[in-house]
Amino acid sequence: MTIEIPKEARQQAITSIERYFRENMDEPIGNVAAGALLGFFLEEIGPLVYNRAVAEVQERLQSRISEIDLEVHEDEFQYWRKFDRQKKGR
């Protein structure tokens, strides 16, 4: 699976990589090299991050689904209870 990012986000990521190299490495990195490095990270490490995010979403959804019966539960056989309450109120 190829992870695609929007053109504007890609350019911002390349600019960030260039800045990182300027501020933290002995040699700066050019625009083309930064784009290639970004492509490498997206292809090599991107799926790891993506898969972890999907697993976390699945965990959260499973948790929510396991509690749905509490949120939408309705008691059965309630018809006569409203009449019994009315009789007690007289």
All heavy atoms as an XYZ file, in Angstrom:
748
protein
N       0.841     -1.164      0.000
C       0.000      0.000      0.000
C       0.898      1.242      0.000
O       1.825      1.362      0.783
C      -0.883      0.002      1.247
C      -1.605      1.298      1.440
S      -2.481      1.421      2.977
C      -1.126      1.645      4.109
N       0.582      2.157     -0.887
C       1.317      3.410     -0.945
C       0.553      4.471     -0.173
O      -0.640      4.641     -0.363
C       1.478      3.863     -2.413
O       2.137      2.836     -3.138
C       2.278      5.142     -2.500
N       1.254      5.150      0.697
C       0.633      6.221      1.460
C       0.837      7.517      0.686
O       1.972      7.924      0.432
C       1.226      6.312      2.877
C       0.898      5.043      3.643
C       0.707      7.550      3.597
C       1.500      4.960      5.014
N      -0.246      8.118      0.293
C      -0.206      9.376     -0.451
C      -0.552     10.514      0.496
O      -1.425     10.380      1.341
C      -1.229      9.339     -1.591
C      -0.982      8.256     -2.614
C       0.210      8.528     -3.502
O       0.550      9.712     -3.705
O       0.811      7.549     -3.987
N       0.142     11.613      0.341
C      -0.196     12.810      1.113
C      -0.459     13.943      0.117
O       0.111     13.953     -0.975
C       0.895     13.177      2.144
C       2.244     13.446      1.478
C       1.041     12.089      3.190
C       3.313     13.938      2.428
N      -1.300     14.880      0.482
C      -1.600     15.996     -0.421
C      -0.334     16.782     -0.776
O       0.625     16.840      0.006
C      -2.565     16.869      0.381
C      -3.137     15.962      1.422
C      -2.070     14.952      1.722
N      -0.353     17.401     -1.952
C       0.805     18.127     -2.468
C       1.294     19.190     -1.480
O       2.498     19.321     -1.240
C       0.448     18.764     -3.814
C       1.602     19.409     -4.515
C       1.189     19.937     -5.879
C       2.382     20.585     -6.568
N       2.025     21.060     -7.915
N       0.367     19.942     -0.908
C       0.752     20.994      0.040
C       1.409     20.405      1.288
O       2.423     20.919      1.773
C      -0.464     21.826      0.432
C      -0.114     23.009      1.301
C      -1.329     23.866      1.632
O      -2.021     24.296      0.696
O      -1.565     24.095      2.836
N       0.863     19.317      1.804
C       1.442     18.660      2.987
C       2.815     18.084      2.654
O       3.737     18.136      3.478
C       0.513     17.569      3.499
N       2.954     17.550      1.446
C       4.250     17.008      1.018
C       5.298     18.122      1.006
O       6.420     17.942      1.492
C       4.125     16.355     -0.353
C       5.410     15.751     -0.862
C       5.210     15.033     -2.205
N       6.450     14.481     -2.678
C       7.040     13.386     -2.232
N       6.447     12.704     -1.270
N       8.184     12.959     -2.713
N       4.933     19.279      0.468
C       5.882     20.387      0.421
C       6.245     20.865      1.822
O       7.404     21.172      2.106
C       5.335     21.547     -0.417
C       6.349     22.640     -0.651
C       7.664     22.115     -1.249
O       7.677     21.412     -2.256
N       8.781     22.442     -0.603
N       5.260     20.912      2.718
C       5.544     21.307      4.100
C       6.472     20.294      4.771
O       7.368     20.672      5.533
C       4.247     21.444      4.886
C       3.437     22.657      4.503
C       2.105     22.714      5.239
O       1.519     21.692      5.572
N       1.620     23.917      5.467
N       6.276     19.016      4.491
C       7.132     17.977      5.068
C       8.556     18.107      4.539
O       9.530     17.992      5.306
C       6.561     16.595      4.755
N       8.700     18.374      3.250
C      10.035     18.540      2.662
C      10.727     19.754      3.280
O      11.910     19.689      3.651
C       9.936     18.663      1.127
C       9.537     17.300      0.537
C      11.246     19.158      0.529
C       9.187     17.333     -0.937
N      10.004     20.838      3.433
C      10.563     22.040      4.064
C      10.999     21.737      5.495
O      12.057     22.183      5.946
C       9.530     23.185      4.038
O       9.187     23.458      2.680
C      10.066     24.433      4.701
N      10.209     20.953      6.206
C      10.547     20.581      7.583
C      11.803     19.710      7.628
O      12.670     19.892      8.499
C       9.366     19.848      8.224
O       9.660     19.491      9.546
N      11.907     18.775      6.689
C      13.104     17.920      6.626
C      14.338     18.766      6.336
O      15.397     18.603      6.972
C      12.936     16.816      5.558
C      11.874     15.814      6.015
C      14.264     16.109      5.286
C      11.429     14.840      4.941
N      14.219     19.710      5.400
C      15.340     20.594      5.093
C      15.764     21.387      6.327
O      16.967     21.516      6.618
C      14.973     21.553      3.956
C      14.836     20.874      2.609
C      14.345     21.812      1.531
O      13.359     22.552      1.766
O      14.959     21.802      0.450
N      14.799     21.906      7.049
C      15.115     22.667      8.268
C      15.782     21.780      9.312
O      16.743     22.181      9.972
C      13.846     23.290      8.836
C      14.117     24.098     10.076
C      12.902     24.767     10.623
N      13.219     25.477     11.848
C      12.344     26.104     12.595
N      11.074     26.151     12.235
N      12.712     26.703     13.701
N      15.255     20.567      9.481
C      15.846     19.641     10.452
C      17.319     19.414     10.137
O      18.179     19.458     11.033
C      15.089     18.308     10.460
C      15.679     17.325     11.438
C      15.305     17.348     12.775
C      16.651     16.405     11.033
C      15.881     16.461     13.686
C      17.225     15.532     11.932
C      16.837     15.558     13.262
O      17.412     14.702     14.160
N      17.620     19.171      8.889
C      19.015     18.944      8.500
C      19.861     20.191      8.723
O      21.006     20.099      9.174
C      19.102     18.484      7.038
C      19.054     16.992      6.891
C      17.860     16.309      7.021
C      20.208     16.267      6.628
C      17.803     14.935      6.898
C      20.172     14.887      6.500
C      18.964     14.207      6.643
N      19.312     21.361      8.393
C      20.043     22.612      8.587
C      20.400     22.828     10.053
O      21.497     23.263     10.388
C      19.171     23.784      8.109
C      19.746     24.616      7.041
C      18.960     25.852      6.640
N      17.646     26.083      7.196
C      16.495     25.709      6.612
N      16.516     25.044      5.469
N      15.349     25.974      7.173
N      19.444     22.514     10.948
C      19.638     22.814     12.363
C      20.290     21.697     13.170
O      20.807     21.947     14.253
C      18.286     23.196     12.987
C      17.744     24.499     12.436
C      16.467     24.957     13.103
O      16.089     24.392     14.160
O      15.833     25.888     12.566
N      20.258     20.470     12.660
C      20.719     19.345     13.478
C      21.816     18.487     12.856
O      22.363     17.627     13.539
C      19.532     18.431     13.825
C      18.521     19.132     14.691
O      18.809     19.471     15.825
N      17.349     19.392     14.142
N      22.120     18.686     11.603
C      23.118     17.838     10.947
C      24.298     18.693     10.492
O      24.206     19.910     10.398
C      22.501     17.123      9.742
C      21.280     16.287     10.124
S      21.669     15.080     11.384
C      20.985     13.637     10.679
N      25.379     18.014     10.189
C      26.581     18.725      9.736
C      26.409     19.301      8.335
O      27.017     20.307      8.001
C      27.795     17.785      9.762
C      28.169     17.372     11.187
O      27.881     18.154     12.119
O      28.734     16.281     11.348
N      25.608     18.655      7.519
C      25.399     19.117      6.151
C      23.911     19.335      5.897
O      23.077     18.536      6.334
C      25.906     18.070      5.154
C      27.396     17.987      5.043
C      27.814     17.101      3.881
O      27.177     17.154      2.826
O      28.785     16.362      4.076
N      23.582     20.394      5.169
C      22.173     20.592      4.808
C      21.759     19.575      3.753
O      22.598     18.922      3.142
C      22.141     22.013      4.247
C      23.535     22.300      3.815
C      24.437     21.468      4.687
N      20.472     19.453      3.552
C      19.949     18.537      2.546
C      19.178     19.373      1.531
O      18.506     20.348      1.889
C      19.052     17.452      3.191
C      18.671     16.380      2.181
C      17.828     18.064      3.832
C      17.982     15.158      2.808
N      19.286     19.016      0.276
C      18.583     19.746     -0.770
C      17.127     19.315     -0.880
O      16.696     18.317     -0.292
N      16.399     20.072     -1.665
C      14.970     19.837     -1.849
C      14.690     18.459     -2.449
O      13.799     17.746     -1.978
C      14.401     20.948     -2.745
C      12.902     20.915     -2.810
O      12.348     20.156     -3.582
N      12.264     21.729     -1.984
N      15.434     18.079     -3.464
C      15.228     16.790     -4.130
C      15.564     15.643     -3.170
O      14.813     14.662     -3.053
C      16.057     16.695     -5.427
C      15.975     15.300     -6.028
C      15.589     17.737     -6.436
N      16.670     15.770     -2.460
C      17.066     14.721     -1.503
C      16.055     14.625     -0.363
O      15.726     13.524      0.093
C      18.460     15.007     -0.963
N      15.554     15.767      0.103
C      14.542     15.751      1.169
C      13.265     15.075      0.677
O      12.639     14.309      1.414
C      14.252     17.178      1.642
N      12.879     15.339     -0.574
C      11.704     14.672     -1.149
C      11.907     13.172     -1.250
O      10.998     12.387     -0.978
N      13.103     12.757     -1.628
C      13.409     11.328     -1.718
C      13.383     10.685     -0.335
O      12.872      9.568     -0.165
C      14.775     11.127     -2.377
N      13.930     11.385      0.645
C      13.910     10.864      2.017
C      12.479     10.734      2.525
O      12.120      9.724      3.144
C      14.731     11.777      2.935
C      14.886     11.325      4.382
C      15.583      9.969      4.462
C      15.658     12.374      5.178
N      11.660     11.738      2.240
C      10.247     11.661      2.624
C       9.579     10.469      1.964
O       8.848      9.717      2.616
C       9.524     12.958      2.253
C       8.013     12.971      2.488
C       7.686     12.760      3.970
C       7.411     14.272      1.965
N       9.820     10.269      0.671
C       9.258      9.117     -0.036
C       9.682      7.799      0.602
O       8.875      6.880      0.757
N      10.955      7.712      0.990
C      11.456      6.512      1.664
C      10.719      6.276      2.973
O      10.261      5.171      3.257
C      12.967      6.650      1.921
C      13.506      5.587      2.835
C      13.714      4.291      2.380
C      13.783      5.873      4.164
C      14.196      3.301      3.231
C      14.272      4.899      5.018
C      14.471      3.607      4.548
N      10.586      7.338      3.792
C       9.894      7.184      5.070
C       8.440      6.781      4.875
O       7.918      5.939      5.607
C       9.971      8.470      5.890
C      11.310      8.705      6.535
C      11.853      9.983      6.574
C      12.026      7.673      7.099
C      13.084     10.209      7.177
C      13.254      7.884      7.705
C      13.785      9.165      7.734
N       7.777      7.396      3.904
C       6.370      7.056      3.668
C       6.215      5.600      3.252
O       5.279      4.918      3.677
C       5.765      7.975      2.604
C       5.510      9.416      3.040
C       5.051     10.243      1.840
C       4.470      9.470      4.153
N       7.134      5.122      2.410
C       7.033      3.742      1.937
C       7.515      2.729      2.965
O       6.917      1.662      3.132
C       7.840      3.588      0.651
C       7.636      2.253     -0.026
C       8.308      2.170     -1.385
O       8.559      3.221     -2.014
O       8.581      1.032     -1.816
N       8.575      3.063      3.671
C       9.194      2.098      4.587
C       8.583      2.110      5.986
O       8.345      1.075      6.578
C      10.699      2.391      4.673
C      11.491      1.400      5.494
C      11.636      0.029      4.827
O      11.223     -0.150      3.676
O      12.178     -0.867      5.496
N       8.327      3.291      6.534
C       7.873      3.412      7.917
C       6.397      3.793      7.996
O       5.719      3.474      8.965
C       8.746      4.430      8.678
C      10.193      3.934      8.662
C       8.271      4.622     10.104
C      11.201      4.950      9.110
N       5.900      4.439      6.955
C       4.498      4.855      6.917
C       3.514      3.740      7.238
O       2.603      3.928      8.057
N       3.671      2.541      6.617
C       2.729      1.459      6.919
C       2.731      1.038      8.394
O       1.697      0.667      8.936
C       3.199      0.311      6.019
C       3.829      1.010      4.857
C       4.532      2.200      5.469
N       3.881      1.124      9.047
C       3.946      0.800     10.476
C       3.058      1.745     11.274
O       2.255      1.317     12.115
C       5.398      0.901     10.962
C       5.612      0.785     12.475
C       5.375     -0.642     12.927
C       7.002      1.254     12.833
N       3.184      3.041     11.014
C       2.386      4.049     11.710
C       0.909      3.872     11.364
O       0.044      3.904     12.241
C       2.881      5.473     11.359
C       1.993      6.524     11.972
C       4.331      5.647     11.791
N       0.631      3.662     10.083
C      -0.742      3.473      9.623
C      -1.389      2.258     10.296
O      -2.506      2.355     10.823
C      -0.744      3.300      8.102
C      -2.085      2.994      7.528
C      -2.979      4.017      7.228
C      -2.489      1.684      7.283
C      -4.225      3.747      6.692
C      -3.731      1.403      6.754
C      -4.595      2.431      6.462
O      -5.831      2.159      5.942
N      -0.680      1.145     10.301
C      -1.226     -0.081     10.904
C      -1.464      0.097     12.397
O      -2.457     -0.403     12.939
C      -0.291     -1.270     10.660
C      -0.269     -1.683      9.209
O      -1.193     -1.392      8.446
N       0.797     -2.341      8.804
N      -0.580      0.799     13.076
C      -0.759      1.043     14.512
C      -1.991      1.913     14.745
O      -2.765      1.679     15.671
C       0.496      1.698     15.099
C       0.425      1.892     16.570
C       0.350      0.541     17.308
N      -0.272      0.761     18.584
C      -1.163     -0.027     19.157
N      -1.537     -1.146     18.566
N      -1.685      0.275     20.304
N      -2.168      2.924     13.911
C      -3.339      3.797     14.039
C      -4.624      3.011     13.802
O      -5.604      3.162     14.543
C      -3.242      4.965     13.057
N      -4.631      2.137     12.809
C      -5.811      1.313     12.533
C      -6.099      0.403     13.728
O      -7.251      0.256     14.150
C      -5.624      0.480     11.246
C      -6.705     -0.576     11.102
C      -5.616      1.399     10.025
N      -5.063     -0.190     14.307
C      -5.252     -1.059     15.473
C      -5.837     -0.287     16.651
O      -6.722     -0.786     17.355
C      -3.920     -1.709     15.873
N      -5.371      0.937     16.864
C      -5.905      1.751     17.958
C      -7.365      2.121     17.718
O      -8.174      2.101     18.652
C      -5.055      3.002     18.158
C      -3.713      2.701     18.787
C      -2.875      3.948     19.011
O      -3.419      5.066     18.993
O      -1.654      3.791     19.212
N      -7.705      2.429     16.481
C      -9.104      2.736     16.156
C      -9.969      1.497     16.378
O     -11.070      1.592     16.931
C      -9.229      3.249     14.700
C     -10.679      3.283     14.260
C      -8.605      4.627     14.577
N      -9.482      0.328     15.974
C     -10.237     -0.905     16.197
C     -10.470     -1.135     17.681
O     -11.575     -1.517     18.081
C      -9.484     -2.104     15.605
C      -9.584     -2.196     14.106
C      -8.790     -3.363     13.561
O      -7.686     -3.665     14.030
N      -9.348     -4.016     12.562
N      -9.458     -0.916     18.501
C      -9.604     -1.091     19.947
C     -10.671     -0.155     20.498
O     -11.518     -0.561     21.299
C      -8.273     -0.843     20.659
C      -7.243     -1.923     20.446
C      -5.888     -1.559     21.043
O      -5.833     -0.688     21.944
O      -4.887     -2.144     20.607
N     -10.621      1.105     20.075
C     -11.610      2.074     20.560
C     -13.017      1.714     20.103
O     -13.970      1.818     20.879
C     -11.260      3.476     20.076
C     -10.089      4.061     20.804
C      -9.804      5.460     20.318
N      -9.037      6.138     21.354
C      -9.076      7.425     21.547
N      -9.820      8.194     20.804
N      -8.351      7.968     22.505
N     -13.145      1.303     18.847
C     -14.467      0.920     18.346
C     -14.996     -0.314     19.068
O     -16.175     -0.378     19.409
C     -14.419      0.680     16.840
C     -14.308      1.927     15.978
C     -14.122      1.545     14.511
C     -15.523      2.810     16.142
N     -14.140     -1.297     19.298
C     -14.559     -2.500     20.020
C     -15.031     -2.142     21.423
O     -16.015     -2.676     21.918
C     -13.418     -3.527     20.096
C     -13.129     -4.219     18.795
C     -14.295     -5.060     18.319
O     -15.132     -5.532     19.085
N     -14.374     -5.247     17.015
N     -14.326     -1.225     22.070
C     -14.721     -0.782     23.401
C     -16.095     -0.131     23.362
O     -16.948     -0.395     24.204
C     -13.679      0.190     23.946
O     -14.091      0.708     25.179
N     -16.306      0.743     22.386
C     -17.606      1.418     22.247
C     -18.710      0.422     21.917
O     -19.806      0.496     22.452
C     -17.542      2.483     21.150
C     -16.692      3.675     21.456
C     -17.276      4.522     22.577
N     -18.682      4.816     22.391
C     -19.203      5.973     22.075
N     -18.413      6.993     21.912
N     -20.494      6.130     21.952
N     -18.414     -0.526     21.028
C     -19.418     -1.510     20.626
C     -19.789     -2.400     21.810
O     -20.954     -2.747     21.989
C     -18.911     -2.351     19.438
C     -18.907     -1.477     18.172
C     -19.762     -3.588     19.217
C     -18.226     -2.101     16.982
N     -18.815     -2.745     22.637
C     -19.113     -3.603     23.778
C     -20.012     -2.909     24.798
O     -20.674     -3.564     25.604
C     -17.823     -4.080     24.450
O     -17.185     -3.015     25.112
N     -20.067     -1.568     24.766
C     -20.902     -0.820     25.705
C     -22.216     -0.345     25.088
O     -23.026      0.272     25.772
C     -20.121      0.404     26.203
C     -18.893      0.031     26.996
C     -18.032      1.233     27.326
O     -18.349      2.348     26.879
O     -17.031      1.051     28.037
N     -22.443     -0.651     23.826
C     -23.620     -0.108     23.163
C     -24.916     -0.633     23.766
O     -25.913      0.084     23.822
C     -23.575     -0.343     21.635
C     -24.562      0.590     20.959
C     -23.893     -1.783     21.273
C     -24.206      0.945     19.565
N     -24.895     -1.859     24.265
C     -26.120     -2.384     24.874
C     -26.526     -1.575     26.105
O     -27.712     -1.435     26.397
C     -25.970     -3.871     25.215
C     -24.895     -4.128     26.250
O     -23.902     -3.389     26.274
O     -25.056     -5.077     27.041
N     -25.559     -1.010     26.796
C     -25.881     -0.165     27.953
C     -26.507      1.156     27.516
O     -27.380      1.697     28.201
C     -24.626      0.110     28.780
C     -23.919     -1.121     29.359
C     -22.608     -0.700     30.008
C     -24.811     -1.840     30.349
N     -26.067      1.671     26.384
C     -26.557      2.952     25.899
C     -27.947      2.856     25.287
O     -28.730      3.790     25.399
C     -25.598      3.531     24.854
C     -24.289      3.991     25.428
C     -23.386      4.608     24.389
O     -23.910      5.249     23.455
O     -22.172      4.451     24.510
N     -28.250      1.757     24.650
C     -29.515      1.671     23.910
C     -30.467      0.611     24.467
O     -31.468      0.295     23.851
C     -29.263      1.408     22.403
C     -28.494      2.546     21.787
C     -28.548      0.095     22.185
N     -30.171      0.103     25.633
C     -30.993     -0.945     26.231
C     -32.403     -0.437     26.560
O     -32.577      0.676     27.038
C     -30.338     -1.463     27.517
C     -31.173     -2.500     28.214
N     -31.197     -3.801     27.813
C     -32.025     -2.407     29.270
C     -32.023     -4.475     28.595
N     -32.531     -3.641     29.481
N     -33.376     -1.256     26.279
C     -34.766     -0.970     26.638
C     -35.304     -2.162     27.423
O     -35.120     -3.307     27.029
C     -35.626     -0.765     25.378
C     -35.337      0.506     24.621
C     -35.777      1.750     25.371
O     -36.724      1.678     26.184
O     -35.158      2.799     25.147
N     -35.953     -1.880     28.529
C     -36.559     -2.957     29.311
C     -37.758     -3.519     28.568
O     -38.523     -2.798     27.933
C     -36.998     -2.443     30.680
C     -35.823     -2.093     31.570
O     -34.769     -2.753     31.430
O     -35.945     -1.167     32.382
N     -37.937     -4.829     28.694
C     -39.049     -5.498     28.035
C     -40.301     -5.453     28.911
O     -40.229     -5.218     30.106
C     -38.713     -6.985     27.768
C     -37.499     -7.216     26.904
C     -36.221     -7.358     27.709
O     -36.261     -7.260     28.936
O     -35.169     -7.561     27.079
N     -41.416     -5.697     28.302
C     -42.710     -5.851     28.981
C     -43.028     -4.653     29.888
O     -43.307     -4.793     31.073
C     -42.750     -7.164     29.785
C     -42.457     -8.366     28.916
C     -41.253     -9.031     29.023
C     -43.385     -8.798     27.985
C     -40.976    -10.124     28.222
C     -43.113     -9.893     27.181
C     -41.899    -10.566     27.289
N     -43.005     -3.495     29.319
C     -43.254     -2.272     30.069
C     -44.693     -1.760     29.942
O     -45.085     -0.848     30.656
C     -42.286     -1.180     29.609
C     -40.837     -1.494     29.893
C     -40.588     -1.631     31.374
O     -40.860     -0.712     32.142
N     -40.103     -2.787     31.805
N     -45.457     -2.331     29.048
C     -46.800     -1.830     28.782
C     -47.654     -1.779     30.049
O     -48.248     -0.755     30.369
C     -47.475     -2.707     27.719
C     -48.878     -2.257     27.387
C     -49.083     -1.216     26.504
C     -49.983     -2.866     27.974
C     -50.363     -0.795     26.203
C     -51.262     -2.450     27.685
C     -51.452     -1.416     26.785
O     -52.721     -0.995     26.497
N     -47.725     -2.854     30.803
C     -48.599     -2.926     31.972
C     -48.072     -2.130     33.159
O     -48.848     -1.720     34.021
C     -48.847     -4.380     32.375
C     -49.645     -5.090     31.310
C     -49.220     -6.084     30.498
C     -50.995     -4.818     30.930
N     -50.205     -6.451     29.629
C     -51.328     -5.697     29.882
C     -51.974     -3.920     31.365
C     -52.566     -5.697     29.265
C     -53.214     -3.945     30.752
C     -53.505     -4.821     29.717
N     -46.798     -1.883     33.181
C     -46.229     -1.117     34.299
C     -46.795      0.296     34.366
O     -47.031      0.825     35.435
C     -44.718     -1.066     34.204
C     -44.084     -2.371     34.562
C     -42.604     -2.240     34.667
N     -42.050     -3.553     34.951
C     -40.802     -3.777     35.232
N     -39.951     -2.770     35.265
N     -40.371     -4.987     35.470
N     -47.052      0.907     33.225
C     -47.599      2.269     33.257
C     -49.012      2.262     33.832
O     -49.403      3.187     34.521
C     -47.548      2.921     31.872
C     -48.349      2.244     30.797
C     -48.144      2.947     29.460
C     -48.796      2.131     28.361
N     -48.495      2.655     27.041
N     -49.773      1.177     33.591
C     -51.121      1.084     34.178
C     -51.028      0.789     35.661
O     -51.820      1.322     36.440
C     -51.939     -0.003     33.461
C     -52.293      0.372     32.044
C     -51.653     -0.248     30.980
C     -53.233      1.354     31.778
C     -51.954      0.102     29.688
C     -53.547      1.707     30.467
C     -52.913      1.078     29.415
N     -50.099     -0.058     36.055
C     -49.921     -0.353     37.477
C     -49.522      0.899     38.252
O     -49.987      1.114     39.364
C     -48.867     -1.453     37.659
C     -49.318     -2.793     37.112
O     -50.555     -2.968     36.899
O     -48.469     -3.666     36.880
N     -48.709      1.743     37.691
C     -48.317      2.996     38.331
C     -49.493      3.942     38.474
O     -49.631      4.630     39.464
C     -47.188      3.670     37.548
C     -45.834      3.118     37.913
C     -44.728      3.864     37.197
N     -44.280      2.925     36.167
C     -43.712      3.213     35.044
N     -43.469      4.469     34.751
N     -43.354      2.306     34.191
N     -50.325      3.961     37.454
C     -51.518      4.841     37.510
C     -52.459      4.380     38.620
O     -53.037      5.202     39.326
C     -52.262      4.841     36.161
C     -51.540      5.600     35.088
C     -52.260      5.490     33.740
O     -53.253      4.803     33.605
N     -51.693      6.179     32.743
N     -52.626      3.076     38.777
C     -53.512      2.546     39.839
C     -52.967      2.883     41.212
O     -53.718      3.182     42.123
C     -53.653      1.022     39.682
C     -54.523      0.624     38.514
C     -54.630     -0.883     38.442
C     -55.411     -1.311     37.219
N     -55.472     -2.747     37.061
N     -51.663      2.802     41.391
C     -51.052      3.106     42.672
C     -51.187      4.599     43.002
O     -51.262      4.979     44.150
C     -49.569      2.719     42.685
C     -49.347      1.235     42.739
C     -47.873      0.918     42.766
C     -47.662     -0.580     42.762
N     -46.257     -0.936     42.732
N     -51.224      5.434     41.985
C     -51.314      6.862     42.175
C     -52.713      7.316     42.566
O     -52.916      8.410     43.053
N     -53.733      6.495     42.439
C     -55.121      6.882     42.772
C     -55.380      6.887     44.230
O     -54.996      6.407     45.119
C     -56.104      5.904     42.129
C     -56.154      6.067     40.643
C     -57.231      5.195     40.114
N     -57.154      5.208     38.649
C     -57.875      4.453     37.899
N     -58.737      3.620     38.396
N     -57.776      4.518     36.608
